[in-house]
Amino acid sequence: MNSLFASSESESAEPGPFRAPAEARRRLDRLQDRRDERVKKSIDLNAKFQAIDSYLAIADNVSAALKSLSDQLFQQTLDVVQEKLTIALQEILEQPIQFQARADFKRGAAIVEFAILRDGQEEDIMRGQGGSVANVLSVGLRMFALTALDPQRHRGFLVLDEQDCWLRPELVPRLVKMVHDAARALGFQVLMISHHDVALFDQYADKIYEFKPEPDGAVNVEERVTRAAVVDA
């Protein structure tokens, strides 16, 4: 009897019915916190979906407007290129030809096709004037390309290796003048390499270095004072 009575007193010290409500309350609090967190996330997601729906409602119009603006800006650049290179061709070659640049968009990228027109008839650039047209256009397009580079990351320095190779000697000074004037206007430094007589560069080049091979295989480099350098001084 004493043992049974002691056992009964031990069990009644912390009866089970008094522990269950406290545990349930803690579980309820945790569930409510999770519910509040889920409700907050649901509200945030709903706001994001509304923003996306608003964007999608105008996305087509925005894309069309951006493409139209891009086309206009691109065409304006091409118009400037066409105008300047047409002038260069006519002044250097003394030919009634016009440079044409046609823009197109294929496979999600912009492309440009070049041609020359003579009396309204299209001609192959690579065949025009035995390659002299390609000489002039190559120089002009390279200079335009340099203007598009970030001056903070790239120096305005252009190397032209025998870009006058198809020009008649009497036309070379005109090309040199175009390069000289454009380089001055754009702040470029240009190195031209040529097999033509150095006298053809005298009027517009700032410096001329003539390389002369010697019989023993050595190369003698001679600096020549140009008329352009004398005028600038």
Secondary structure, 3 states (H helix, E strand, C coil): CHHHHHHHHHHHCCCHHHCHHHHHHHHHHHHHHHHHHHHHHHHHHHHHHHHHHHHHHHHHHHHHHHHHHHHHHHHHHHHHHHHHHHHHHHHHHCCCEEEEEEEEEECCEEEEEEEEEECCEEECHHHHHHHHHHHHHHHHHHHHHHHCCCCCCCCCEEEEECCCCCCCHHHHHHHHHHHHHHHHHHCCEEEEECCCCHHHHCCCCCCEEEEEECCCCCEEEEEECCHHHHHHC
